[in-house]
Amino acid sequence: MQRVTNCILIHNNRILLLKKPRRGWYAIPGGKMEQGESIKESVVREFWEETSLQLLNPEVTGVFTFTVHDQIDEFVHEWMMFTFVCHDFKGVLTEHCNEGILEWVETDKISELPMAEGDKKIFKHVLSKSGMLYGSFSYTREYDLLDERLDPYTS
């Protein structure tokens, strides 16, 4: 199972997002964990690689399982994602990111952006509640949401 980490950096009522070129969807900066790496080491490294910013005191806010299916019953692959939230950083944002375009977005505009449905649920939780969110999301290959289970439930 693949493991990934990402971080929602909130600063001055804005969130740093990555607009991916393939779909034009916004995503949370992060990426794949390396063998033997802790989830915190991974999120700090991945975030720095994409943004040139050093996260200060990121905290886990969600743990999720994602599955992708050809059809409802045909499993393709699965990964686990550890999502962090952070309010402090050091450094200067890079002008070029190989993964897409980095953009600071006002927190009240997040729900209007094109992104994966699961990410919308994660942002809703982070921006309106505290504590951990656990979940499982199932998608088609085209990333249409098939099913979700969240604890605590996020409508």
C-alpha positions in Angstrom: 0.0 0.0 0.0 1.3 3.4 -1.0 1.6 6.0 1.8 1.4 9.8 1.3 1.6 12.8 3.5 0.3 16.3 2.8 -0.1 19.5 4.8 -2.8 22.3 4.9 -0.7 25.4 5.6 -3.0 28.2 7.0 -1.5 31.6 7.2 -3.2 35.1 7.4 -6.6 33.5 6.6 -5.2 31.9 3.4 -4.2 28.3 2.5 -1.4 27.4 0.2 -2.6 25.1 -2.5 -1.2 23.4 -5.6 -3.1 23.6 -8.8 -2.4 20.4 -10.8 -2.1 20.9 -14.5 -3.7 17.5 -15.5 -7.2 18.3 -14.4 -6.9 21.9 -13.2 -7.8 20.7 -9.7 -6.4 22.1 -6.5 -4.6 19.8 -4.1 -2.8 19.9 -0.8 1.0 20.0 -1.2 2.6 16.7 -0.3 3.7 13.4 -1.7 4.9 9.8 -1.2 6.6 8.7 1.9 10.0 7.2 1.6 11.0 3.8 3.1 11.8 4.2 6.9 10.5 7.8 7.0 8.2 8.9 9.8 5.0 10.6 8.7 6.2 13.9 10.1 9.6 13.6 8.4 7.8 12.9 5.2 5.4 15.8 5.3 8.2 18.3 6.2 10.4 17.0 3.3 7.6 16.7 0.7 6.2 20.2 1.6 9.7 21.7 1.3 10.4 19.9 -2.0 7.2 21.4 -3.6 7.2 24.8 -1.9 10.7 25.6 -0.5 8.9 26.4 2.8 9.9 24.7 6.1 6.8 23.7 8.1 7.1 24.6 11.9 5.1 22.3 14.2 2.8 20.5 11.7 0.1 18.4 13.5 -1.8 15.4 12.1 -5.4 16.3 11.5 -6.6 13.3 9.4 -5.8 9.8 8.4 -7.5 8.4 5.3 -7.6 5.3 3.1 -8.3 5.8 -0.7 -9.3 3.1 -3.1 -9.7 3.4 -6.9 -11.9 1.0 -8.8 -12.5 0.3 -12.5 -16.1 -0.4 -11.6 -17.7 -0.6 -8.2 -16.4 -4.2 -7.7 -13.1 -4.0 -9.6 -10.3 -2.8 -7.3 -7.3 -1.0 -9.0 -5.2 0.3 -6.2 -5.1 1.7 -2.6 -3.2 4.3 -0.7 -3.1 5.8 2.8 -2.9 9.5 3.4 -1.8 11.4 6.5 -3.0 15.0 6.4 -1.3 17.6 8.6 -2.3 21.2 9.4 0.2 23.9 10.1 0.1 27.6 10.9 3.8 28.5 11.0 6.6 28.3 8.5 10.0 29.6 7.5 11.4 30.5 4.1 10.3 32.1 0.8 7.8 30.4 -1.5 9.4 29.0 -4.6 8.5 30.7 -7.9 8.5 27.3 -9.7 7.0 24.0 -8.7 7.4 20.9 -10.9 4.0 19.6 -9.7 1.9 22.6 -10.7 1.1 26.1 -9.7 1.3 27.2 -6.1 -1.4 29.6 -5.0 -2.4 31.2 -1.7 -6.3 31.0 -1.5 -8.5 32.8 1.0 -10.1 30.2 3.3 -13.6 31.3 2.4 -12.9 30.5 -1.3 -11.7 27.0 -0.8 -15.2 25.4 -1.2 -15.6 27.0 -4.6 -12.4 25.5 -6.1 -12.3 22.4 -8.4 -10.8 19.5 -6.4 -11.4 15.9 -5.4 -14.6 15.5 -3.4 -12.7 13.9 -0.5 -10.4 16.9 -0.3 -13.5 19.1 0.0 -14.6 17.1 3.1 -11.1 17.3 4.6 -11.1 21.1 4.2 -14.6 21.4 5.6 -13.4 19.6 8.7 -10.2 21.5 9.1 -11.8 24.9 8.7 -14.8 24.2 10.9 -13.8 21.7 13.6 -10.9 20.6 15.7 -9.5 17.2 16.3 -8.8 14.2 14.1 -10.8 13.1 11.1 -10.6 9.5 10.0 -12.0 8.4 6.7 -12.1 6.1 3.7 -12.9 7.3 0.1 -13.5 5.1 -2.9 -13.2 6.6 -6.4 -13.4 5.6 -10.1 -10.3 5.9 -12.2 -11.7 9.3 -13.3 -11.9 10.3 -9.6 -15.6 10.4 -9.4 -16.5 9.6 -5.7 -18.2 6.3 -5.3 -18.3 6.0 -1.5 -17.1 7.7 1.7 -17.0 6.9 5.4 -15.9 9.6 7.8 -15.5 9.6 11.6 -16.6 12.0 12.9 -19.2 12.4 10.1 -18.8 15.5 8.0 -21.9 16.4 6.0 
